[in-house]
Amino acid sequence: MTTGRQASRKAHPRTPGRGVPLALLVPALLGLAFLLVPLLALLLRAPWRSLPEQLTSPAVWEALRLSLVCATTATALSLVVGVPLAWLLARADFPGRGLVRALVTLPLVLPPVVGGVALLLALGRNGVVGQWLDAWFGITLPFTTTGVVLAETFVAMPFLVISVEGTLRAADPRYEEAATTLGASRFTAFRRVTLPLIAPGVAAGAVLAWARALGEFGATITFAGNFPGRTQTMPLAVYLALQSDPAAAIALSLVLLAVSVAVLAGLRDRWMRAV
């Protein structure tokens, strides 16, 4: 019996390699080389002999620890507020929903440095909200570890929201409606029925958000600064090391490259699946 995927392949056969027009093959190979050559250069120029020494230095481990803690915390915060936001965009019908969706996805295309400036103007000591946090509670967010988490959440949460919203739109809402007709509240139906259905999409969005948070640079250095042990994450350490110790910068870059490859491998069933 022919499966749905096999039928799809038969209905949409791939073009044989020998049939690829030269006008498409040449720029395609150039684009592939443009993406791969820098990564290969990073591997070829890596100080493999001194790599263990580079990666075991206290500064590297401190930057790595801070990066992992901040990225994980930012992902958790994105899950807490991003999943309900995705549900609102996918299930609720309200005026201006398209505008809200556009604003939610704006950090995806906004330069990270601009995001950092916006956070500084909003949550800084003299910011729109930050001045009240400082006056009423004595809370100062810029140039702190908390500031790193907020900067990473700002740039990473849209990845989670988009992933979860797409999964919610693909999920059949009749299961949720059936649960409500049986007496469950909307929140109970979401928690008991919808959330298990969209768990793969939530997991994929969380991984993407975590990877984006781990690699964040512009918003972090603008809003939180570059203080070793407090706000200096791995990307900032790479930037600083590149000016004085290129070998250390390459070693740190290899760590981030390995994390990126691991994320891609974890999402291979979602992105690298043959269609």
C-alpha positions in Angstrom: 0.0 0.0 0.0 1.4 3.4 -1.0 1.9 5.8 1.9 0.9 9.4 1.8 4.6 10.5 1.6 5.3 8.1 -1.3 2.2 9.3 -3.1 3.4 12.9 -2.7 6.8 12.0 -4.1 5.2 10.3 -7.1 2.9 13.3 -7.7 5.8 15.7 -7.4 8.9 13.9 -8.7 12.3 15.6 -8.1 14.2 16.9 -11.1 17.3 14.7 -11.8 20.6 16.3 -11.2 21.6 16.0 -14.8 18.6 18.1 -15.8 19.5 21.1 -13.6 20.0 24.2 -15.8 23.5 25.6 -15.8 22.1 29.1 -15.1 20.6 27.8 -11.8 23.4 25.3 -10.9 26.2 27.9 -10.9 24.6 30.5 -8.6 23.4 27.7 -6.4 26.9 26.3 -6.0 28.2 29.8 -5.4 25.6 30.4 -2.7 26.5 27.1 -1.1 30.2 27.9 -1.1 29.5 31.3 0.3 27.8 29.7 3.3 30.2 26.8 3.8 33.6 28.3 3.2 33.6 30.6 6.3 32.7 27.6 8.5 35.4 25.5 6.9 37.9 28.3 7.4 36.9 28.4 11.1 37.7 24.7 11.3 40.9 24.9 9.3 42.3 27.8 11.3 41.3 26.4 14.7 44.1 26.0 17.2 43.4 22.3 17.7 46.6 21.6 19.8 45.9 24.4 22.3 42.1 24.0 22.1 41.8 22.1 25.4 43.9 24.7 27.2 41.8 27.5 25.7 38.5 25.9 26.6 39.5 25.1 30.2 40.5 28.7 31.1 38.3 30.2 33.9 37.2 33.1 31.7 35.8 30.7 29.1 34.0 28.6 31.6 32.5 31.7 33.3 31.3 33.0 30.0 29.9 29.6 29.0 28.2 29.2 32.4 26.6 32.6 32.2 25.5 32.0 28.6 23.9 28.7 29.4 22.1 30.1 32.5 20.9 33.3 30.8 19.8 31.5 27.6 17.9 28.8 29.6 16.2 31.4 31.8 15.3 33.5 28.8 13.8 30.4 27.1 11.8 29.6 30.3 10.5 33.2 30.4 9.6 33.0 26.7 7.6 29.8 27.3 5.7 31.3 30.2 4.5 34.3 28.2 5.1 33.2 24.6 2.9 30.1 24.5 -0.2 32.0 25.8 0.6 34.8 23.3 0.8 32.3 20.5 -2.6 30.8 21.6 -4.1 34.2 21.6 -2.9 34.9 18.0 -4.0 31.5 16.8 -7.3 31.0 18.5 -8.7 34.3 19.6 -10.4 36.7 17.2 -10.0 40.3 18.2 -9.6 43.7 16.4 -6.0 44.4 15.4 -4.8 40.8 15.6 -2.8 41.3 12.4 -1.1 44.3 13.9 -0.3 42.5 17.1 1.2 39.6 15.1 3.3 42.1 13.2 4.5 43.7 16.4 5.4 40.4 17.9 7.5 39.4 14.9 9.2 42.8 14.7 12.2 41.8 16.8 13.0 39.2 14.1 13.8 41.9 11.6 14.8 44.6 14.0 18.6 45.2 14.3 19.5 43.8 17.7 21.3 47.0 18.7 18.1 48.9 18.1 16.4 46.4 20.3 18.9 47.1 23.0 18.4 50.8 22.7 14.7 50.3 22.9 15.1 48.2 26.1 17.3 50.9 27.6 14.8 53.6 26.9 12.0 51.4 28.3 13.7 49.7 31.3 16.7 51.9 32.0 17.0 53.9 35.2 15.4 56.9 33.4 13.3 54.8 31.1 9.5 54.9 30.6 9.0 51.9 32.9 12.5 51.6 34.5 12.2 54.9 36.4 9.2 53.6 38.3 10.9 50.3 39.0 13.9 52.2 40.4 11.8 54.7 42.4 9.3 52.3 43.9 11.2 49.0 44.2 14.9 50.0 43.8 15.2 47.7 40.9 17.8 48.5 38.2 17.9 46.3 35.2 20.5 47.6 32.8 24.1 46.2 33.1 23.0 43.3 35.2 22.6 39.6 34.6 18.8 40.1 34.7 19.3 42.6 31.9 21.1 39.9 29.9 18.1 37.6 30.3 15.6 40.3 29.3 17.7 41.3 26.2 17.9 37.6 25.1 14.1 37.1 25.8 13.3 40.2 23.6 15.1 38.8 20.6 14.3 35.1 21.1 10.7 34.9 22.1 9.3 35.7 18.6 10.9 32.4 17.3 8.9 30.5 20.0 5.7 32.4 19.3 5.8 31.8 15.5 6.6 28.1 16.0 3.8 27.6 18.5 1.3 29.7 16.6 1.9 27.6 13.4 1.5 24.4 15.3 -1.8 25.7 16.9 -3.2 26.6 13.5 -2.4 23.1 12.2 -4.0 21.4 15.2 -7.6 20.5 15.0 -9.6 22.9 17.3 -12.5 20.4 17.5 -10.7 18.5 20.3 -10.5 21.6 22.4 -14.2 22.5 21.6 -15.3 18.9 22.5 -13.5 19.3 25.9 -15.3 22.5 26.6 -18.7 21.0 25.7 -18.0 18.3 28.3 -17.6 20.9 31.0 -13.9 21.7 31.0 -12.9 25.4 31.1 -11.0 26.9 28.3 -7.8 26.8 30.4 -8.3 23.2 31.4 -9.0 22.3 27.7 -5.8 24.0 26.7 -3.8 22.4 29.5 -5.2 18.8 29.1 -5.9 18.7 25.4 -4.3 21.4 23.3 -0.9 21.5 25.0 -0.1 17.8 24.6 -1.1 18.1 20.9 1.2 21.0 20.2 4.1 19.7 22.4 6.4 19.0 19.5 5.9 22.5 18.1 6.5 24.0 21.6 9.7 22.0 22.0 11.0 23.1 18.5 10.2 26.7 19.3 11.9 26.4 22.7 15.1 25.0 21.1 15.1 27.8 18.5 14.6 30.4 21.1 17.3 28.9 23.3 19.8 28.9 20.4 18.9 32.5 19.4 19.3 33.6 23.0 22.7 31.8 23.3 24.0 33.7 20.3 22.6 37.1 21.1 25.1 39.9 20.9 23.8 43.4 19.9 20.9 43.8 22.3 22.9 42.3 25.2 26.0 44.6 24.8 23.7 47.6 24.4 21.4 47.0 27.3 23.5 44.9 29.7 27.1 45.8 28.8 30.2 43.6 28.8 31.2 42.9 32.4 33.1 39.6 32.9 31.3 37.3 35.3 28.1 39.4 35.2 27.0 40.2 31.7 29.8 38.8 29.4 28.2 35.9 27.5 30.0 33.8 24.9 29.4 36.0 21.9 30.7 39.0 23.9 33.7 37.0 25.0 34.4 36.1 21.3 34.3 39.8 20.3 36.6 40.8 23.2 39.0 38.0 22.6 39.2 38.7 18.9 40.9 42.0 19.6 43.7 40.5 21.9 43.7 36.7 21.5 42.4 35.5 18.1 43.1 31.8 19.1 40.8 32.1 22.1 38.2 33.8 19.9 38.3 30.9 17.5 38.0 28.4 20.3 35.0 30.1 21.7 33.5 30.3 18.2 33.9 26.6 17.9 31.9 26.0 21.0 29.0 28.1 19.6 29.3 26.3 16.2 29.0 23.0 18.0 25.9 24.2 19.8 24.4 25.4 16.5 25.1 22.0 14.9 23.6 20.2 17.9 20.4 22.4 17.6 20.2 21.7 13.9 20.6 17.9 14.5 17.9 18.1 17.1 15.5 19.7 14.7 16.4 17.5 11.7 13.0 15.8 11.7 11.3 19.1 11.5 13.5 21.0 9.0 15.6 18.4 7.2 12.8 15.9 6.5 12.5 15.0 2.8 9.2 16.1 1.3 
